[in-house]
Amino acid sequence: MRIIGAVVSPGLTGFYFDDQKAIKMGRRQDGFALLGEPVTNGFSAVRQRGESISIMLLLEDGSVAYGDCAAVQYSGAGGRDPLFIAEEFIPVLEQEILPRLRDREITGFRQLAEEFDRLRRTDGDQYHTAIRYGITQALLDAAAKASRHSMAEVIAREYNCNLENKRVPLFTQTGDERYTNADKTIIKRADVLPHGLINNVAEKLGNRGEKLLEYVSWLKERAHRLGGEDYRPVLHIDVYGTIGQAFDEDLYRMADYLAGIEQAASPLQIRIEGPTDRGSKPAQIEALAELCGILKKRAVNVEIVADEWCNTLEDIREFVDAGAGHMVQIKTPDLGGINNTIEAVLYAKRGGVGAYLGGTCNETDRSAQVCVHIGIATQPDQMLAKPGMGVDEGLMITYNEMSRTLALLRAKGVI
């Protein structure tokens, strides 16, 4: 199957770009807006609309394969690529990428994806992760259409995965509506919840962590009340380094606090994402590995999830090899090409570390659908329900794509 043309279009994402550094500095919220001056390069406001670019490949049989370029909510933070503005990057795609796609023969996914993921600009720099993310989604869709198989089947065949009749647990995120939206996730019986967006010490964690402890206790009670005896979701809360901030980055005091978190959550399993942010990858790996060791010695069963500074495939390999976290978030747009996402899930699993096929609320319906196929093929421990922070939309998109695909694979006798 040959690509006979390629076009792009600007789009919106399911959430917003937020200046994480400015938020941590205490920018005031006014309704949904975040006031004050941004501090991260490229931002025109602390909160601004999320943007995407769709890449559409016109195939010689008349079909269209497409993927979406998108970047994370907290672009420019934790070693990530800068803000992704459609107006700035559409000319890059049209002038430098699309001509390379036209007239290419689609005989598979992996080789072509690796080629485009590794492309360099004339100055030697890699293309923005969002561009590589969208291109490789479109190439996977093209490979699926050319072979008349699902994207999950293409991945399984090219990466030697065994397709299973098994649903990947979905993780919903509440955003700042952490009470109302938690109720939504519980009513819909999400597997993992609520993310919680605990990104400020004074307002959300509490100066001694007391606000988060209260919230965890509330979640446990609410899951029991609304979900019933047989509903045992995993609690997974992203704290954006605020536990470290609250306890002066003292790992032993942090471990004491996490023991209290475990008690508040019991009998539910709890995961804490990003308990500290040490400002660099080496320092982050060292801190998380040491914290995991302290928790093991104390028999504290809180699972630590690595996120900040764990952005690329190589980063993920380093965190896994060092035991810096019980689980790694594979934040899909940050890895660039989805070929890297596939490799990352498989590497974490081989290393005995939990694989969280994550991403960002700031993605699109299309990137979420493609990630579902990655999840079905590679079977991570959990997958983010995305995009957005409203629970319903992201959970619907990912759950339904997974349900449809598994039903079709069963009907074909593949699983």
C-alpha positions in Angstrom: 0.0 0.0 0.0 1.4 3.4 -1.1 0.9 6.8 0.5 -0.2 9.1 -2.3 -0.6 12.2 -0.3 -0.6 13.7 3.2 -2.4 16.7 4.8 -2.5 18.3 8.3 -5.1 20.2 10.2 -5.0 22.1 13.5 -7.0 20.8 16.4 -7.8 21.1 20.1 -6.9 18.7 22.8 -9.0 17.4 25.7 -7.5 19.8 28.2 -5.0 22.7 28.6 -1.4 23.6 28.8 -0.5 24.5 32.4 2.7 26.1 33.6 3.6 23.7 36.3 6.4 25.8 37.8 4.2 28.8 38.1 1.5 26.7 39.8 4.0 25.3 42.3 4.9 28.9 43.1 1.3 29.5 44.2 -0.5 31.2 41.3 -4.0 32.0 42.3 -7.0 30.4 40.7 -9.9 32.5 39.5 -12.7 30.2 38.3 -11.0 27.9 35.9 -8.3 30.4 35.0 -4.9 30.6 36.6 -3.8 34.1 37.3 -0.4 35.7 37.4 2.6 35.7 35.1 3.9 32.4 33.6 7.5 31.5 34.2 8.1 28.6 31.8 9.5 29.6 28.4 6.9 29.7 25.7 3.8 30.2 27.9 1.7 33.3 27.3 -0.5 32.5 30.4 -0.3 30.1 33.3 -3.1 28.2 31.7 -3.8 28.3 28.0 -5.7 26.1 25.6 -4.2 22.8 24.5 -3.5 22.4 20.8 -2.9 19.5 18.5 -2.3 18.8 14.8 -3.9 15.9 12.9 -1.7 14.1 10.3 -3.8 12.4 7.6 -2.1 9.9 5.2 -4.0 9.4 1.9 -3.6 5.8 0.8 -3.8 4.5 -2.8 -6.9 2.5 -2.1 -8.8 5.6 -1.1 -8.6 5.1 2.7 -7.2 7.6 5.1 -4.8 6.8 8.0 -4.4 9.4 10.7 -2.8 10.3 14.0 -2.7 13.3 16.3 0.3 15.3 17.4 -0.2 16.3 21.0 2.0 17.2 24.0 1.5 16.9 27.7 -0.3 19.3 30.0 2.9 20.3 31.8 5.0 21.0 28.7 8.4 22.4 29.4 8.6 20.9 32.9 10.7 18.1 34.2 13.0 18.0 31.2 10.2 17.8 28.6 10.0 19.4 25.2 8.6 23.0 25.0 5.1 24.1 24.4 3.4 22.7 21.2 1.5 25.4 19.3 -0.2 24.3 16.1 0.5 27.5 14.2 4.2 27.2 14.8 4.6 23.5 13.9 2.2 23.1 10.9 4.8 24.7 8.6 7.4 22.4 9.9 5.3 19.4 9.1 4.3 20.7 5.7 7.8 21.7 4.6 10.0 19.0 6.2 7.9 15.9 7.1 5.0 15.5 4.6 7.3 15.4 1.5 9.1 12.4 3.1 5.9 10.6 3.5 4.5 10.9 0.0 5.0 7.8 -2.2 6.3 5.7 0.6 5.3 2.0 0.5 3.6 0.7 3.7 4.7 -2.9 4.2 4.7 -2.8 8.0 4.9 -0.4 11.0 8.0 -0.9 13.1 10.8 -0.1 10.6 9.0 2.9 9.1 8.1 4.3 12.6 11.7 4.0 13.8 12.9 5.8 10.7 10.6 8.8 11.2 11.0 8.9 14.9 14.8 9.2 14.4 14.6 11.9 11.8 16.8 15.0 12.5 16.3 18.6 11.4 19.0 20.4 9.5 20.5 21.7 12.7 20.8 18.1 14.0 18.0 18.4 16.6 15.2 15.8 16.9 11.8 16.9 16.0 9.4 17.8 18.8 8.1 14.8 20.6 4.5 15.7 19.6 5.4 15.6 15.9 7.0 12.1 16.3 4.0 11.0 18.3 1.5 11.9 15.7 3.4 10.7 12.7 3.9 7.2 14.1 0.2 6.9 15.1 -0.7 7.6 11.5 1.9 5.1 10.3 0.5 2.4 12.6 -3.0 3.1 11.3 -1.7 2.9 7.7 0.0 -0.4 8.4 -3.3 -1.7 9.9 -5.3 -0.6 6.8 -2.7 -2.0 4.4 -2.8 -5.4 6.1 -6.5 -5.3 6.9 -5.9 -6.0 10.5 -6.4 -4.0 13.7 -3.6 -1.8 15.0 -3.3 -4.2 18.0 -2.7 -7.2 15.7 0.0 -5.2 13.8 1.8 -4.4 17.1 1.5 -8.0 18.4 2.9 -9.4 15.2 5.9 -7.1 14.9 6.8 -7.1 18.6 6.2 -10.8 19.3 3.3 -10.1 21.8 0.6 -12.6 22.6 -2.9 -11.2 22.2 -5.1 -12.0 25.2 -8.8 -11.9 25.8 -8.1 -9.5 28.7 -9.1 -5.9 29.4 -6.3 -3.5 30.6 -7.3 -1.8 33.9 -8.2 1.8 33.2 -7.1 4.7 35.4 -9.4 7.7 35.6 -8.3 11.2 36.6 -10.5 13.7 38.4 -8.6 17.0 37.9 -9.4 19.6 40.5 -13.0 18.3 40.9 -11.5 15.5 43.1 -14.7 14.8 45.0 -17.5 15.0 42.4 -15.3 13.3 39.8 -14.3 10.6 42.2 -17.9 9.8 42.6 -18.2 9.5 38.8 -15.3 7.1 38.7 -16.7 5.0 41.5 -20.2 4.9 40.0 -18.7 3.7 36.7 -16.5 1.3 38.6 -13.2 2.4 37.3 -10.3 0.0 38.0 -7.9 2.7 39.3 -8.6 6.2 40.6 -8.5 9.2 41.1 -5.2 10.9 40.2 -6.3 13.8 42.3 -4.0 16.5 41.0 -2.3 17.2 44.3 0.1 19.9 43.0 0.1 22.4 45.8 1.2 21.9 49.4 -0.8 24.4 51.2 -4.1 24.0 49.3 -4.2 20.3 48.4 -1.6 18.3 50.4 -1.6 20.2 53.6 1.5 21.5 55.3 1.8 18.2 57.3 0.1 16.2 54.6 -3.2 16.2 56.6 -5.4 17.2 53.7 -4.3 14.3 51.5 -4.8 11.9 54.5 -8.3 13.1 54.9 -8.9 12.7 51.1 -7.6 9.2 51.1 -9.9 8.2 54.0 -12.8 9.8 52.2 -12.0 7.9 49.0 -12.0 4.6 50.8 -15.3 5.3 52.5 -16.8 6.6 49.3 -15.7 3.5 47.2 -17.4 1.3 49.8 -20.6 3.3 50.0 -21.1 3.8 46.3 -19.3 0.8 44.9 -20.3 -1.9 47.4 -18.4 -4.7 49.1 -17.1 -6.3 45.9 -15.6 -3.0 44.5 -11.9 -2.8 45.3 -10.3 -0.1 43.1 -6.6 0.7 43.3 -6.0 4.2 44.6 -3.4 6.1 42.6 -2.6 9.7 43.5 -0.2 12.1 41.8 1.4 14.5 44.2 3.8 16.3 41.9 6.7 16.3 44.4 4.6 18.0 47.2 5.3 15.3 49.8 9.0 16.0 49.4 8.3 19.8 49.7 6.2 19.3 52.8 8.8 17.1 54.6 11.9 19.0 53.6 12.9 16.2 51.1 13.7 14.0 54.1 13.1 10.4 52.8 12.7 8.9 56.2 10.0 11.5 57.2 8.4 10.9 53.8 8.4 7.1 54.5 6.7 7.8 57.9 4.0 9.8 56.2 3.5 7.1 53.5 3.0 4.5 56.2 0.1 6.7 57.4 -1.2 6.9 53.8 -1.2 3.1 53.6 -3.2 2.9 56.8 -5.7 5.4 55.7 -6.3 3.5 52.4 -6.4 0.0 53.8 -7.7 -2.4 52.7 -7.4 -0.7 49.3 -4.0 -0.8 47.5 -2.5 2.7 47.1 0.0 4.1 44.7 1.7 7.5 45.1 3.1 9.1 41.9 5.9 11.6 42.0 6.4 11.9 45.8 9.5 14.0 45.3 11.0 16.1 42.5 14.7 16.4 42.9 15.3 18.6 39.8 17.4 16.3 37.7 17.2 12.7 36.4 20.2 11.3 38.4 19.0 12.9 41.6 15.4 11.6 41.0 16.6 8.1 40.3 18.7 8.1 43.5 15.9 9.4 45.6 13.2 7.1 44.4 15.4 4.0 44.6 16.3 4.9 48.2 12.7 5.6 49.1 11.6 2.3 47.7 14.3 0.6 49.8 13.2 2.3 53.0 9.6 1.3 52.4 10.6 -2.3 51.7 12.6 -2.5 55.0 9.6 -1.1 56.9 7.1 -3.3 55.1 5.1 -0.3 53.9 3.1 -1.4 50.9 2.6 1.9 49.2 3.7 1.7 45.6 5.8 4.5 44.3 5.2 5.6 40.7 8.0 7.3 38.8 6.9 10.2 36.5 9.0 13.4 36.6 12.4 13.1 34.8 11.3 9.7 33.5 10.3 10.9 30.0 12.1 9.1 27.2 12.6 5.4 26.5 16.2 5.6 27.7 15.0 7.3 30.9 12.5 4.5 31.5 15.2 1.9 31.1 17.4 3.8 33.6 14.6 4.0 36.2 13.7 0.4 35.8 17.3 -0.8 36.0 17.8 1.2 39.2 14.6 0.1 40.9 13.6 3.7 41.1 9.9 3.1 41.6 7.5 0.1 41.8 5.9 1.4 38.6 6.9 3.7 35.8 4.5 6.0 34.0 5.1 5.8 30.3 3.9 9.3 29.4 3.2 8.6 25.8 3.6 12.0 24.1 7.0 12.5 25.9 8.4 9.4 24.3 7.9 10.7 20.8 7.2 7.8 18.4 4.7 5.2 19.7 7.3 2.6 18.8 9.2 3.9 21.9 6.0 3.5 24.0 5.7 -0.1 22.9 9.3 -0.8 23.7 8.9 0.9 27.1 6.0 -1.2 28.2 7.7 -4.4 27.3 11.0 -3.3 28.9 9.3 -2.5 32.2 7.5 -5.8 32.2 10.7 -7.7 31.6 12.4 -5.7 34.4 9.7 -6.7 36.9 8.5 -3.1 37.3 4.8 -2.1 36.9 4.1 -0.6 33.5 1.6 2.3 33.5 0.6 3.2 29.9 -0.1 6.8 30.7 -0.1 10.0 28.8 -1.8 13.2 29.6 -5.3 14.8 29.9 -4.1 17.1 27.1 -4.3 14.5 24.3 -7.0 13.8 21.8 -9.6 11.1 21.1 -7.4 9.8 18.3 -4.2 9.4 20.3 -6.2 7.8 23.1 -7.7 5.2 20.7 -4.3 4.3 19.3 -2.9 3.9 22.8 -5.7 1.4 23.5 -4.4 -0.8 20.8 -0.9 -0.5 22.2 -2.4 -1.6 25.6 -4.3 -4.5 24.2 -1.1 -5.8 22.4 1.4 -5.2 25.3 -0.8 -5.7 28.4 0.5 -3.0 30.8 -0.6 -3.1 34.4 -2.9 -0.1 33.9 -3.7 2.5 31.2 -4.8 6.1 31.5 -8.4 6.9 30.5 -7.8 10.0 28.4 -8.1 12.7 27.3 -9.6 15.4 29.6 -10.2 15.7 33.3 -14.0 15.2 33.3 -13.8 11.4 33.8 -16.8 10.6 31.5 -15.3 11.4 28.1 -11.9 9.9 28.5 -13.3 6.7 30.2 -15.9 6.4 27.4 -13.3 6.7 24.6 -10.8 4.3 26.0 -13.3 1.7 27.4 -15.3 1.6 24.2 -12.3 1.3 21.9 -11.0 -1.5 24.0 -14.4 -3.2 24.2 -14.9 -3.0 20.4 -11.5 -4.2 19.6 -11.6 -7.2 21.9 -15.0 -8.1 20.5 -13.7 -8.0 17.0 -10.6 -10.0 17.9 -12.8 -12.7 19.5 -15.1 -12.8 16.5 -12.0 -13.3 14.2 -10.8 -16.1 16.5 -7.6 -14.2 17.2 -8.1 -14.4 21.0 
